[in-house]
Amino acid sequence: MNTRDTGLSVQLPLSSSVRPLCFKNPVLTASGTFGYGLELMPYMDLNTLGGIVVKGLSLKPRCGNPLPRIAETASGMLNAVGLQNDGVDAFINEKLPLLPWRETPIIANLYATTPEDFAELALRLSGEEGVAALEVNISCPNVRQGGLLFGQDPKLAAGVVAAVKGHAGKTPVIVKLSPNVTDIAAIASAVEDAGADAISCINTLSGMAVDIRSRRPKLANVIGGLSGPAIKPVALRCVWQVCQAVSIPVIGVGGIASAQDVLEFLLVGAHAVEIGCATFSRPDAAARIAEELPALCRELGISDLNAFRGSLKV
């Protein structure tokens, strides 16, 4: 089914100070699971997606962590890839021109360890016509605070958002929240107050796996990020709490592997979702879910996603 003509388009209600952000359907890809998008072209028509969030981009190329850096777990996977990427210049010059940005919004994910580097990334990427929005990964170590993650402290998170907003111009800024905090709603409120145009949540949960035979960790980094169906209940809870705490749009991420999962996240208040770990087991997962969503909506009598969104009865 052609998802372009199903009436499931989504327009995020952003402030008038930034460009509108519209998706032909609410199914996007999650950063770190879809490469730059180009790698998945043999498996699907990228234009069936609502949007593409590319892998995290740093100012300079990163090699990532040593191998092994992926381990399968029950109902999910651990990864400690370490944000390997070719750097922002390679993305702008070699990747972005090949992506279908005229048809499908391309969202650049930002990785840095200082507010100044986040600001520089925002300045470089917001000037590119093919970049529809910026997604700020605040699950990053702040080198000035001894490795404390930006996303674990409301003031640090707000500082990153202010730095990015100050250099993003009219490009919308989405802030991706970590679940590895005591109160995710407090972080959400802080980034909203700092000027975030939207929020995506959640990033991976911290976890580890060990091998009893070798008596060694399964990841060279020891600790990695847990993703997949195992984290969906946590992601749903976080999205629901964040939607109660802020007035800006929220994009749900975490364990989404079916059209039903998509509707669950919309039911608790999300405007859109990002498909992540499911891509590793089926490369065309995001496109398949987008194609199945209209039929499920018809089956459930959902003719207006705006009316359905946030209609959970509690």
C-alpha positions as CSV (number, residue, x, y, z in Angstrom):
1,M,0.0,0.0,0.0
2,N,1.3,3.4,-0.8
3,T,1.6,5.3,2.5
4,R,1.6,8.6,0.8
5,D,-2.1,8.6,0.2
6,T,-3.5,7.1,3.5
7,G,-4.3,10.3,5.4
8,L,-1.8,9.4,8.1
9,S,0.4,12.5,7.6
10,V,1.8,14.2,10.7
11,Q,2.7,17.9,11.2
12,L,4.5,18.6,14.4
13,P,3.0,21.7,16.1
14,L,6.2,23.7,16.3
15,S,6.7,27.4,17.1
16,S,6.6,29.9,14.2
17,S,10.3,30.6,14.7
18,V,11.4,27.4,13.0
19,R,10.5,25.6,9.7
20,P,7.5,23.3,9.8
21,L,8.3,19.7,10.2
22,C,5.9,17.4,8.3
23,F,5.9,13.6,7.9
24,K,3.9,11.7,5.3
25,N,3.3,9.1,8.1
26,P,4.4,8.8,11.7
27,V,7.1,6.1,11.1
28,L,10.7,7.4,11.3
29,T,14.0,5.5,11.7
30,A,16.1,5.7,14.9
31,S,19.6,7.0,14.9
32,G,22.3,4.4,15.1
33,T,20.1,1.6,13.6
34,F,19.7,2.8,10.0
35,G,23.2,3.9,9.1
36,Y,23.0,7.0,6.9
37,G,20.0,5.6,5.1
38,L,21.9,4.8,2.0
39,E,22.8,1.3,3.3
40,L,19.1,0.3,3.4
41,M,18.2,1.5,-0.1
42,P,18.5,-2.0,-1.6
43,Y,15.8,-3.3,0.8
44,M,13.1,-0.6,0.5
45,D,11.8,2.6,-1.0
46,L,13.0,5.2,1.5
47,N,10.2,7.5,0.4
48,T,7.6,5.2,2.1
49,L,9.0,6.4,5.5
50,G,7.8,9.4,7.4
51,G,11.4,10.5,8.0
52,I,15.0,9.3,8.3
53,V,17.1,10.0,11.4
54,V,20.7,9.3,10.4
55,K,23.4,7.8,12.7
56,G,25.1,10.2,15.2
57,L,27.4,12.7,13.6
58,S,30.5,14.2,15.3
59,L,32.7,17.0,14.1
60,K,35.6,14.6,13.3
61,P,35.4,10.9,12.2
62,R,35.1,8.4,15.1
63,C,36.3,4.8,15.0
64,G,34.0,3.7,17.8
65,N,34.7,1.1,20.4
66,P,36.7,-2.1,20.0
67,L,35.1,-5.4,19.1
68,P,33.0,-7.2,20.2
69,R,30.5,-4.4,20.5
70,I,27.1,-6.1,19.9
71,A,25.6,-8.9,21.9
72,E,22.1,-10.4,21.5
73,T,20.0,-10.6,24.7
74,A,16.5,-12.0,25.5
75,S,14.1,-9.8,23.5
76,G,16.7,-7.4,22.5
77,M,20.4,-6.5,22.0
78,L,23.2,-4.7,23.7
79,N,25.4,-2.4,21.7
80,A,28.6,-0.4,22.5
81,V,29.4,0.7,19.0
82,G,30.7,4.0,20.3
83,L,29.0,6.3,17.7
84,Q,31.3,5.3,14.9
85,N,30.8,7.7,12.0
86,D,32.7,9.4,9.1
87,G,32.3,12.9,10.6
88,V,30.0,15.8,9.7
89,D,31.9,16.9,6.6
90,A,31.7,13.4,5.0
91,F,28.0,13.3,5.7
92,I,27.3,16.7,4.1
93,N,29.5,16.2,1.1
94,E,29.1,12.4,0.4
95,K,25.9,11.1,2.1
96,L,23.3,13.9,2.2
97,P,23.3,14.6,-1.6
98,L,22.3,10.9,-2.2
99,L,19.4,10.8,0.2
100,P,15.8,11.6,-0.9
101,W,15.6,14.8,1.2
102,R,13.2,16.5,-1.2
103,E,10.6,13.7,-0.6
104,T,11.4,12.5,2.9
105,P,12.7,14.7,5.8
106,I,16.3,13.9,6.8
107,I,17.1,14.5,10.5
108,A,20.7,14.8,11.6
109,N,21.6,13.4,15.0
110,L,24.3,15.3,16.8
111,Y,27.0,13.8,19.1
112,A,29.6,15.9,21.0
113,T,31.2,16.2,24.4
114,T,31.1,20.0,24.9
115,P,28.3,22.6,24.4
116,E,30.6,24.4,22.0
117,D,31.0,21.4,19.8
118,F,27.3,20.8,19.8
119,A,26.8,24.4,18.7
120,E,29.4,24.0,15.9
121,L,27.6,20.9,14.6
122,A,24.3,22.8,14.7
123,L,25.8,25.7,12.7
124,R,27.3,23.4,10.1
125,L,24.2,21.2,9.6
126,S,21.4,23.8,9.9
127,G,22.9,25.6,6.8
128,E,22.3,22.5,4.6
129,E,19.1,22.6,2.6
130,G,18.6,18.8,2.9
131,V,18.6,18.8,6.7
132,A,15.0,19.1,8.0
133,A,15.8,19.0,11.7
134,L,18.5,18.3,14.2
135,E,18.2,15.6,16.9
136,V,20.5,16.2,19.8
137,N,21.9,13.2,21.6
138,I,22.3,14.3,25.2
139,S,23.3,10.8,26.4
140,C,26.8,12.0,25.9
141,P,29.7,12.4,28.4
142,N,30.4,15.9,29.4
143,V,34.2,16.0,29.5
144,R,34.2,19.0,31.7
145,Q,32.2,17.3,34.3
146,G,34.3,14.1,34.5
147,G,32.1,12.1,32.2
148,L,28.7,13.0,33.7
149,L,26.2,12.6,30.9
150,F,24.5,15.8,29.7
151,G,21.1,14.0,29.8
152,Q,21.4,13.1,33.5
153,D,21.4,16.7,34.8
154,P,18.7,19.3,33.9
155,K,21.1,22.2,33.9
156,L,23.6,20.5,31.7
157,A,20.9,19.3,29.3
158,A,19.5,22.8,29.1
159,G,22.9,24.2,28.4
160,V,23.4,22.0,25.4
161,V,19.9,22.8,24.1
162,A,20.6,26.6,24.5
163,A,23.9,26.2,22.6
164,V,22.3,24.3,19.8
165,K,19.3,26.6,19.5
166,G,21.6,29.6,19.4
167,H,23.2,28.2,16.2
168,A,20.4,26.3,14.5
169,G,18.6,29.2,12.9
170,K,15.2,28.1,11.7
171,T,16.0,24.4,11.8
172,P,13.9,22.6,14.4
173,V,15.7,21.1,17.3
174,I,14.7,17.7,18.7
175,V,16.3,16.6,22.0
176,K,16.7,12.8,22.6
177,L,16.3,11.9,26.2
178,S,18.0,9.1,28.2
179,P,16.0,6.8,30.4
180,N,18.9,6.4,32.7
181,V,17.8,9.1,35.0
182,T,15.7,9.4,38.2
183,D,13.1,11.8,36.8
184,I,12.8,12.0,33.0
185,A,10.0,14.5,33.2
186,A,12.3,16.9,35.0
187,I,14.8,16.6,32.2
188,A,12.1,17.1,29.6
189,S,10.8,20.2,31.3
190,A,14.4,21.6,31.4
191,V,15.0,21.2,27.7
192,E,11.6,22.6,26.8
193,D,12.4,25.7,28.9
194,A,15.8,25.9,27.1
195,G,14.0,26.1,23.7
196,A,13.7,22.6,22.4
197,D,11.1,22.3,19.6
198,A,10.4,18.6,20.2
199,I,11.6,15.7,22.3
200,S,12.4,12.1,21.3
201,C,12.6,9.4,23.9
202,I,14.0,7.0,24.8
203,N,17.6,6.3,24.1
204,T,19.0,2.9,25.2
205,L,19.0,1.6,28.8
206,S,22.4,0.8,30.3
207,G,23.1,-2.9,30.6
208,M,25.7,-5.7,30.3
209,A,26.0,-9.3,29.5
210,V,28.7,-11.9,30.5
211,D,29.9,-15.3,29.4
212,I,30.2,-17.8,32.2
213,R,32.6,-20.0,30.2
214,S,35.2,-17.4,29.3
215,R,34.3,-15.4,32.5
216,R,34.4,-12.3,30.4
217,P,31.9,-9.6,29.4
218,K,30.3,-10.1,26.0
219,L,31.1,-6.5,25.1
220,A,34.7,-5.1,25.0
221,N,33.3,-2.0,26.6
222,V,31.7,-4.1,29.3
223,I,28.6,-1.9,29.5
224,G,26.4,-1.1,26.5
225,G,22.9,0.1,25.6
226,L,20.0,-2.2,25.7
227,S,17.4,-1.9,22.9
228,G,14.6,-4.0,21.4
229,P,11.2,-5.3,22.6
230,A,12.5,-5.7,26.1
231,I,12.6,-1.9,26.7
232,K,9.2,-1.1,25.2
233,P,7.3,-0.9,28.5
234,V,10.0,1.5,29.8
235,A,9.8,3.6,26.7
236,L,6.0,3.7,26.8
237,R,6.1,4.8,30.5
238,C,8.7,7.5,29.7
239,V,6.8,8.9,26.7
240,W,3.6,9.0,28.7
241,Q,5.3,10.9,31.6
242,V,7.1,13.3,29.2
243,C,3.8,14.0,27.3
244,Q,2.2,15.0,30.6
245,A,5.1,17.3,31.5
246,V,5.7,19.3,28.3
247,S,3.6,21.0,25.6
248,I,6.0,20.4,22.8
249,P,5.7,17.3,20.5
250,V,7.2,14.0,21.6
251,I,8.5,11.2,19.3
252,G,8.5,7.7,20.9
253,V,11.4,5.4,20.6
254,G,12.1,2.0,22.1
255,G,11.1,-1.6,21.1
256,I,8.7,-0.7,18.4
257,A,8.4,-3.6,16.0
258,S,4.8,-3.5,14.6
259,A,2.0,-1.2,13.6
260,Q,0.3,-2.0,16.9
261,D,3.4,-0.8,18.7
262,V,3.1,2.5,16.8
263,L,-0.4,3.1,17.9
264,E,0.4,2.3,21.5
265,F,2.9,5.1,21.5
266,L,0.5,7.5,19.8
267,L,-2.2,6.5,22.3
268,V,0.0,7.7,25.2
269,G,0.7,11.0,23.5
270,A,3.5,10.7,20.9
271,H,3.2,12.4,17.6
272,A,5.5,10.0,15.8
273,V,7.8,7.1,16.5
274,E,11.3,5.9,15.5
275,I,12.0,2.3,14.5
276,G,15.3,1.0,15.8
277,C,16.4,-2.5,16.8
278,A,13.7,-4.1,14.5
279,T,15.8,-3.1,11.5
280,F,18.6,-5.5,12.6
281,S,16.3,-8.5,12.3
282,R,14.5,-7.3,9.2
283,P,16.1,-4.5,7.2
284,D,12.8,-3.3,5.7
285,A,11.1,-3.3,9.1
286,A,10.3,0.4,9.2
287,A,8.8,0.4,5.7
288,R,6.8,-2.7,6.4
289,I,5.3,-1.1,9.6
290,A,4.5,2.1,7.7
291,E,2.7,0.0,5.1
292,E,0.7,-2.0,7.7
293,L,-0.4,1.0,9.7
294,P,-3.3,2.2,7.5
295,A,-5.0,-1.2,7.5
296,L,-4.8,-1.4,11.3
297,C,-6.2,2.1,11.6
298,R,-9.1,1.1,9.5
299,E,-9.7,-2.0,11.5
300,L,-9.8,0.0,14.7
301,G,-11.9,2.8,13.2
302,I,-9.1,5.3,13.6
303,S,-9.7,7.9,10.9
304,D,-7.9,10.9,12.5
305,L,-4.5,10.4,14.2
306,N,-4.8,13.8,15.9
307,A,-8.0,12.7,17.6
308,F,-6.5,9.3,18.6
309,R,-3.3,10.8,19.9
310,G,-3.2,10.9,23.7
311,S,-6.6,9.4,24.2
312,L,-5.5,6.9,26.8
313,K,-8.1,6.4,29.5
314,V,-6.6,6.5,32.9
